[in-house]
Amino acid sequence: MIDIHSKTGMELEVREDGFELVWNGETLVKHSSTKPFVYVGYGEEKMDMYRGNFDIRDYVIERTALRYAKTLVNEDGTAFLSLSRFKGEDPTVTFSLKVEGSQAVLSVVETQERVNRFWIRVEADQHEKVYGCGEQLSHFNMRGKNFPLWTSEPGVGRNKNTYVTWQADVKDKAGGDYYNTNFPQPTYVSSNKYYCHVDTTAYADFDFRQAEFHELQVWEVPKEIIFEGSSSFLSLVEKITARFGRQPELPEWTYEGIWLGIQGGTDVVEAKLEKALAKGVKVGGVWCQDWQGKRITSFGKRLMWNWKWNPEEYPNLDKKIHEWKEKGIRFLGYINPYVAIEGDLYQNANEKGYLALNQQGETYLVDFGEFYCGVVDFTNPEAFEWYKNVIKENMIDFGIDGWMADFGEYLPTDVVLHNGVDAKIMHNAWPALWAKVNYEAVKEANKLGEAVYFMRAGYTGIQKYCTLLWGGDQSVDFSIDDGLASVIPAALSSGMIGCGLHHSDIGGYTSLHGNKRSKQLLMRWAEMGAFTPVMRTHEGNRPDDCFQYDDDDESLEHLARMTQIYVALSLYTRSLVKENAERGIPVQRPLFMHYEQDEEAYHIQYQYLYGRDLLVAPVHQENQNEWNVYLPEDEWVHLWTGQEYKGGDVTVAAPIGKPPVFYRKHSEWIETFRKIANM
């Protein structure tokens, strides 16, 4: 037996019949002829997209275990693993395996050409929990379920047992399920303090249903499979973000107040802004997604996707944008990676050959729901540069300091791209490419640290290029899988794999099939928003059907108080954002990140630590005046009453305006928290 090991706990043991990779005494990968760790095969899939929702079906023609291994270890410690179906035959797949420090990298050296299905089994134990896989909105701990990893619309309702999802499926082909997400990533974090990342952009399915192993399926042979461990979760996320990149700090102006989502033109924005300010609302910006115009569809109010100022919709905006800025209020807009056929940007891009093509060599048009758009082909270097200039000239130079960089998950699988790579491989890569367009535009304009854009779509590598994440289009209700509650596991899961700056549409977005936003929901969402890095409202897709923050004085006064709390927390929040930029430690953290010995903490998904010193348990169900909270063992102080607790399950009063929030008794920020308690 050959033993290759590291002092930090990663070991490779090579035996006559196979090998075993061990982290900190726990087996990660184990191979023998009776227990192979790799299966390969061939399949034929069918993928249909309807407005960002995908119907994916697979027929596996062949699946075979690679039972027999030949192992050669070089002098530098690199092991070469040749795996075959039958003893004595040529290898089907050959890997190199390098163990260095606390890391093990399994790289594919050679494979048979016909293989397009690949399964790897990672050892597991019954008590293990797993997190990550991008942004997951229904389950933080993914144990017991499988997770297809394919960027898409998350779907409406996201629970096949609900009326809204059923209606969305029947009428719109848009009902989601627990695993649908804008931001998947083939990376999971184990409660055994290691992460596993599969280097691929192909469709994948990570299956955590088996008691003894996790089975990771990929629709190609991946380039690498990486395991890395650490002694704590804090240092583990540092290693994860060292690999994928870290988000820059937010601009200073983001802490000055809420970003009010307002539509309807310059006069409407001015009137709503003055009304909010008169009530004491702390405003850092106005976010006007219809700055370039709008259209009305059966879905509701939509935007005109031609990315330049619309003077008919927003007269005098070129002057107002600077007047507001002088008052400390920034202007934020909207853009996405598609151009509507009615606009001059589409005509320009089409003439220059910057749009992706269909199989017949014509411009590919995507149906976005009663209007059609071209796909700007970011694999074409000239198109990439052209779109950066659209952002720089039409937005940054115009005076826009922030924007929603929407979509990214819609790339059709039958589109023909400039780089010649199959769109089924580029589909998951598209969000990070879209993020890079925005990042480089801001950087080249010397606005990094001054401008901010927020995205919902993501995949591996977005961490470096996405200045802020938002949770996507939640339903305007209290549903667990698609309402207010879903934002919390979304923030926690994305934070585990390196996107530690997260926020959501206050009040949600999607109003369909009788689903309408209530005043109570909006107020509860604002309470949660005060304890996130950014507060931002959204009118929703059907503003007239949804309660708005300024529909009555009580709601407006409540919002004012929540924004005042948010601003009072600004120095604390700044310190957390700085830590995220420097170390990759997320702002919103799972309880176990600081309380590793607490078994119960690993199951909590609707509470979070806001940094080290605040515990937030948002009220995510309606008509609640009390709320049960789990406190890990420590000395906690209830923010509003000053009552002290040691830990365990506690029930506290939770009237609207006083969400369940606790702080650590011995925090260095105690004076800040006491100030908030008296607001």
Long-range contacts (C-beta under 8 A, 24 or more apart in sequence): 2-73, 4-73, 4-77, 4-79, 4-99, 5-99, 6-99, 6-100, 6-101, 6-102, 8-101, 8-102, 8-229, 9-102, 9-229, 10-99, 10-101, 10-102, 10-103, 10-104, 10-227, 10-229, 11-99, 12-79, 12-97, 12-99, 12-104, 14-71, 14-73, 14-79, 17-69, 18-69, 18-71, 19-69, 19-71, 19-79, 19-81, 19-97, 21-97, 21-99, 21-104, 21-227, 23-102, 23-104, 23-192, 23-194, 23-227, 23-229, 24-192, 24-193, 24-194, 24-229, 26-123, 26-125, 26-192, 27-123, 28-104, 28-122, 28-123, 28-194, 28-196, 28-227, 29-106, 29-120, 29-121, 29-122, 29-123, 29-227, 30-123, 31-69, 31-81, 31-83, 33-67, 33-68, 33-69, 33-87, 34-67, 36-65, 36-66, 36-67, 36-83, 36-121, 37-120, 37-121, 37-122, 38-65, 38-66, 38-83, 38-93, 38-118, 38-119, 38-120, 38-121, 39-63, 39-64, 39-65, 39-66, 39-118, 39-119, 39-121, 40-64, 40-66, 40-92, 40-93, 40-111, 40-112, 40-115, 40-117, 40-118, 40-119, 40-221, 41-115, 41-116, 41-117, 41-119, 42-114, 42-115, 42-116, 42-117, 43-116, 43-117, 43-219, 45-203, 45-219, 47-413, 47-424, 49-410, 49-412, 49-413, 50-173, 50-174, 50-367, 51-153, 51-172, 51-173, 51-174, 51-367, 51-368, 51-369, 52-152, 52-153, 52-407, 52-409, 52-410, 53-152, 53-153, 53-155, 53-173, 53-174, 53-176, 54-150, 54-152, 55-173, 56-148, 56-150, 56-203, 58-219, 60-117, 62-117, 63-117, 63-119, 64-92, 66-92, 66-93, 80-109, 93-221, 102-228, 102-229, 102-230, 102-239, 103-226, 103-227, 103-228, 103-229, 104-226, 104-227, 104-228, 105-224, 105-225, 105-226, 105-227, 106-224, 106-225, 106-226, 106-227, 107-223, 107-224, 108-221, 108-222, 108-223, 108-224, 111-221, 115-221, 116-219, 116-220, 116-221, 117-217, 117-218, 117-219, 118-217, 118-218, 118-219, 118-220, 118-221, 118-222, 119-215, 119-216, 119-217, 119-218, 120-198, 120-215, 120-216, 120-225, 121-213, 121-214, 121-215, 121-216, 122-196, 122-213, 122-214, 122-215, 122-216, 123-212, 123-213, 124-208, 124-210, 124-211, 124-212, 124-213, 124-214, 125-192, 125-212, 126-211, 127-191, 128-190, 128-191, 128-192, 129-190, 129-191, 129-602, 129-603, 130-188, 130-189, 130-190, 130-191, 130-208, 130-214, 131-188, 131-189, 131-191, 131-492, 131-493, 131-496, 131-590, 132-185, 132-187, 132-188, 132-189, 132-195, 132-493, 132-496, 132-497, 133-184, 133-185, 133-186, 133-187, 133-188, 133-206, 133-493, 133-497, 134-181, 134-183, 134-184, 134-185, 134-187, 134-458, 134-459, 134-493, 134-494, 134-497, 135-181, 135-182, 135-183, 135-184, 135-458, 135-469, 135-471, 135-472, 135-490, 135-493, 135-494, 135-499, 136-179, 136-181, 136-489, 136-490, 136-493, 137-181, 137-471, 137-472, 137-481, 137-482, 137-486, 137-487, 137-489, 137-490, 138-178, 138-179, 138-480, 138-481, 138-486, 138-489, 139-178, 139-489, 139-605, 140-489, 140-492, 140-493, 140-590, 140-605, 141-602, 141-603, 141-605, 142-188, 142-206, 142-208, 143-208, 144-208, 144-209, 145-178, 145-179, 145-208, 145-209, 146-179, 146-205, 146-206, 146-207, 146-208, 146-209, 147-179, 147-184, 147-205, 147-206, 147-207, 147-208, 148-179, 148-184, 148-203, 148-204, 148-205, 149-184, 149-185, 149-186, 149-203, 149-204, 149-205, 149-206, 149-428, 150-184, 150-203, 150-204, 150-427, 150-428, 151-181, 151-182, 151-183, 151-184, 151-408, 151-409, 151-427, 151-428, 151-430, 151-431, 151-457, 151-458, 151-459, 152-180, 152-181, 152-182, 152-409, 153-180, 153-182, 153-409, 153-473, 154-180, 154-181, 154-182, 154-472, 154-473, 154-482, 155-180, 155-482, 156-475, 156-482, 156-510, 156-512, 156-513, 157-475, 157-479, 157-481, 157-482, 158-481, 158-482, 158-486, 159-479, 159-480, 159-481, 159-482, 162-479, 162-481, 163-513, 164-475, 164-477, 164-479, 164-482, 164-512, 164-513, 164-514, 164-515, 165-482, 167-512, 167-513, 168-512, 168-513, 171-513, 172-512, 176-481, 176-482, 178-481, 181-472, 182-408, 182-409, 182-431, 182-456, 182-457, 182-458, 182-472, 183-431, 183-456, 183-457, 183-458, 183-459, 183-462, 183-469, 183-494, 183-499, 184-428, 184-458, 184-459, 185-458, 185-459, 185-460, 185-497, 186-216, 186-218, 186-460, 187-240, 187-460, 187-497, 188-214, 189-233, 189-236, 189-237, 189-240, 189-496, 189-497, 191-592, 191-602, 192-229, 193-229, 193-230, 193-231, 193-232, 193-233, 193-236, 194-227, 194-228, 194-229, 194-230, 194-236, 195-227, 195-228, 195-229, 195-236, 195-239, 195-240, 195-497, 196-225, 196-226, 196-227, 197-225, 197-226, 197-243, 197-460, 198-222, 198-224, 198-225, 198-226, 199-223, 199-224, 199-225, 199-226, 199-460, 201-425, 201-426, 201-427, 201-428, 201-429, 201-459, 201-460, 202-424, 202-425, 202-428, 203-424, 203-428, 219-424, 220-425, 232-596, 233-592, 233-593, 233-596, 234-583, 234-585, 234-593, 234-594, 237-495, 237-496, 237-498, 237-500, 237-583, 237-584, 237-585, 237-586, 237-593, 238-583, 238-584, 238-585, 240-496, 240-497, 240-498, 240-584, 241-463, 241-498, 241-500, 241-583, 241-584, 242-584, 244-460, 244-461, 244-463, 244-464, 244-497, 244-498, 245-461, 245-463, 245-464, 245-465, 245-498, 246-463, 246-464, 246-498, 246-580, 246-581, 246-582, 246-583, 246-584, 247-463, 247-464, 247-466, 247-467, 247-468, 247-498, 247-499, 247-500, 247-501, 247-580, 247-581, 248-448, 248-449, 248-467, 248-581, 249-449, 249-577, 249-578, 249-580, 249-581, 250-452, 250-467, 250-468, 250-501, 250-533, 250-534, 250-577, 251-401, 251-449, 251-450, 251-451, 251-452, 253-284, 253-285, 253-328, 253-330, 253-401, 254-284, 254-285, 254-452, 254-533, 254-534, 255-284, 255-567, 255-570, 255-573, 255-574, 256-282, 256-283, 256-284, 256-328, 256-567, 256-570, 257-281, 257-282, 257-283, 257-284, 257-285, 257-535, 257-563, 257-566, 257-567, 258-282, 258-283, 258-284, 258-285, 258-506, 258-529, 258-535, 258-536, 258-537, 258-559, 258-563, 258-566, 259-283, 259-284, 259-285, 259-286, 259-287, 259-332, 259-402, 259-534, 259-535, 259-536, 259-537, 260-285, 260-286, 260-287, 260-537, 260-549, 261-287, 261-289, 261-505, 261-536, 261-537, 261-538, 261-539, 262-286, 262-287, 262-288, 262-539, 263-288, 263-289, 263-290, 263-294, 263-301, 263-539, 263-543, 264-290, 265-313, 265-314, 265-315, 266-314, 266-315, 266-316, 266-317, 266-320, 269-320, 270-320, 272-550, 273-324, 273-329, 275-550, 275-556, 276-549, 276-550, 276-556, 276-559, 276-560, 279-553, 279-556, 279-557, 279-559, 279-560, 280-557, 280-560, 280-561, 280-564, 281-556, 281-559, 281-560, 281-563, 282-560, 282-563, 282-564, 282-566, 282-567, 283-329, 283-563, 284-328, 284-329, 284-330, 285-329, 285-330, 285-331, 285-332, 285-401, 285-402, 286-324, 286-329, 286-330, 286-331, 286-332, 287-332, 287-333, 287-402, 287-404, 287-536, 287-537, 288-314, 288-331, 288-332, 288-333, 288-334, 289-333, 289-334, 289-404, 290-334, 291-317, 291-331, 291-333, 291-334, 291-400, 292-333, 292-334, 295-371, 297-369, 297-370, 297-371, 298-369, 298-370, 299-369, 299-370, 299-512, 299-541, 300-511, 300-540, 300-541, 300-542, 300-543, 301-541, 301-542, 301-543, 302-369, 302-371, 302-541, 303-334, 304-340, 304-342, 304-343, 305-336, 305-338, 305-339, 305-340, 305-343, 305-368, 305-371, 305-373, 306-339, 306-340, 306-342, 306-343, 306-344, 306-345, 306-346, 307-335, 307-339, 307-345, 307-390, 307-391, 307-394, 307-395, 308-345, 308-394, 309-394, 309-398, 318-398, 318-399, 321-398, 321-399, 321-400, 322-399, 325-399, 325-401, 330-401, 330-402, 331-399, 331-400, 331-401, 332-400, 332-401, 332-402, 332-403, 332-404, 333-395, 333-400, 333-402, 333-403, 333-404, 334-403, 334-404, 334-406, 335-390, 335-391, 335-395, 335-403, 335-404, 335-405, 335-406, 336-405, 336-406, 336-407, 336-408, 337-375, 337-376, 337-378, 337-387, 337-407, 337-408, 337-430, 337-434, 337-437, 338-366, 338-368, 338-373, 338-374, 338-375, 338-376, 338-407, 338-410, 339-373, 339-374, 339-376, 340-371, 340-372, 340-373, 341-365, 341-371, 341-372, 341-373, 341-374, 342-371, 345-390, 346-373, 346-374, 349-374, 349-376, 349-383, 349-386, 350-374, 352-382, 352-383, 352-386, 353-380, 354-380, 354-382, 354-383, 354-386, 354-387, 355-383, 356-415, 356-416, 356-417, 356-418, 357-415, 357-416, 358-414, 358-415, 358-416, 359-414, 359-416, 361-416, 364-412, 364-415, 364-416, 366-410, 366-412, 368-410, 375-410, 375-411, 375-412, 375-415, 377-417, 377-418, 378-430, 378-433, 378-434, 378-437, 379-417, 379-418, 379-419, 379-421, 379-426, 379-433, 380-417, 380-418, 380-419, 383-418, 384-437, 387-437, 388-437, 388-440, 388-441, 388-444, 389-441, 391-437, 391-438, 391-441, 391-442, 392-441, 392-444, 392-445, 396-441, 396-442, 396-445, 396-447, 396-451, 397-445, 400-451, 401-450, 401-451, 401-452, 402-451, 402-452, 402-453, 402-454, 403-453, 403-454, 404-453, 404-454, 404-455, 404-470, 405-434, 405-435, 405-438, 405-453, 405-454, 405-455, 406-455, 406-456, 407-434, 407-456, 407-457, 408-434, 408-435, 408-455, 408-456, 408-457, 408-458, 409-456, 409-457, 428-459, 428-460, 429-459, 430-457, 430-459, 431-455, 431-457, 431-458, 431-459, 431-462, 432-458, 432-459, 432-460, 432-461, 432-462, 432-465, 435-462, 435-465, 435-466, 436-465, 438-465, 438-467, 439-464, 439-465, 439-466, 439-467, 442-467, 454-503, 454-534, 454-536, 458-494, 458-499, 462-499, 463-497, 463-498, 463-499, 466-499, 467-501, 468-501, 468-502, 468-503, 468-533, 468-534, 469-494, 469-499, 469-501, 469-502, 469-503, 470-502, 470-503, 470-504, 470-505, 470-536, 471-502, 471-503, 471-504, 471-505, 473-505, 473-508, 473-509, 473-510, 473-541, 474-504, 474-505, 474-508, 474-509, 474-510, 475-508, 475-509, 475-510, 475-511, 475-512, 475-515, 476-507, 476-508, 476-509, 476-510, 476-511, 476-515, 476-516, 476-517, 476-521, 476-540, 476-546, 477-508, 477-515, 477-517, 477-521, 478-521, 478-620, 478-621, 478-622, 480-620, 482-510, 483-508, 483-521, 483-620, 484-508, 484-521, 484-524, 484-525, 484-528, 484-618, 484-620, 485-606, 485-618, 485-620, 485-621, 487-528, 488-528, 488-588, 488-605, 488-606, 488-607, 488-608, 488-618, 488-620, 489-605, 489-606, 491-532, 491-586, 491-588, 491-608, 492-586, 492-588, 492-589, 492-590, 492-605, 492-608, 494-586, 495-586, 495-587, 495-588, 495-589, 495-590, 496-586, 496-590, 498-584, 499-586, 500-580, 500-584, 500-585, 500-586, 500-587, 500-588, 501-533, 501-534, 501-577, 501-580, 501-586, 501-587, 502-532, 502-533, 502-586, 502-587, 502-588, 503-529, 503-532, 503-533, 503-534, 503-535, 503-536, 504-528, 504-529, 504-532, 505-536, 505-537, 505-538, 505-540, 506-535, 506-536, 506-537, 506-538, 506-549, 507-537, 507-538, 507-540, 507-546, 507-547, 507-549, 508-538, 508-540, 509-538, 509-540, 509-541, 510-540, 510-541, 511-540, 511-541, 511-542, 511-545, 511-546, 512-541, 512-542, 516-545, 516-546, 516-547, 517-545, 517-546, 517-547, 518-547, 518-622, 519-547, 519-551, 519-552, 519-554, 519-555, 520-622, 520-623, 520-656, 521-547, 521-622, 522-547, 522-548, 522-549, 522-555, 523-555, 523-558, 523-559, 523-656, 523-657, 524-618, 524-619, 524-620, 524-622, 524-656, 524-659, 526-558, 526-559, 526-562, 527-562, 527-618, 527-619, 527-656, 527-657, 527-659, 528-616, 528-618, 528-659, 529-562, 529-566, 530-562, 530-563, 530-565, 530-566, 530-569, 530-659, 531-566, 531-569, 531-610, 531-614, 531-616, 531-618, 531-659, 531-661, 532-587, 532-588, 532-610, 533-573, 533-576, 533-577, 533-587, 535-562, 535-563, 535-566, 558-656, 558-657, 561-657, 561-679, 564-679, 565-676, 565-679, 568-672, 568-675, 568-676, 568-679, 569-672, 569-676, 571-672, 572-611, 572-613, 572-614, 572-669, 572-672, 573-611, 575-611, 576-610, 576-611, 579-611, 587-611, 591-615, 591-630, 591-632, 594-632, 595-632, 595-633, 595-634, 598-632, 598-633, 600-630, 600-632, 601-630, 601-632, 604-630, 612-664, 612-667, 613-663, 613-664, 613-667, 613-668, 613-669, 613-673, 614-661, 614-662, 614-663, 614-664, 614-673, 615-661, 615-662, 615-663, 616-659, 616-660, 616-661, 617-659, 617-660, 617-661, 618-659, 618-660, 619-654, 619-659, 619-660, 624-654, 625-653, 625-654, 625-655, 626-651, 626-652, 626-653, 626-654, 627-651, 627-652, 627-654, 627-660, 629-660, 629-662, 631-662, 634-664, 634-665, 635-664, 635-665, 635-666, 636-662, 636-663, 636-664, 636-665, 637-662, 637-663, 637-664, 637-665, 637-673, 638-662, 639-663, 639-673, 639-676, 639-677, 640-677, 642-677
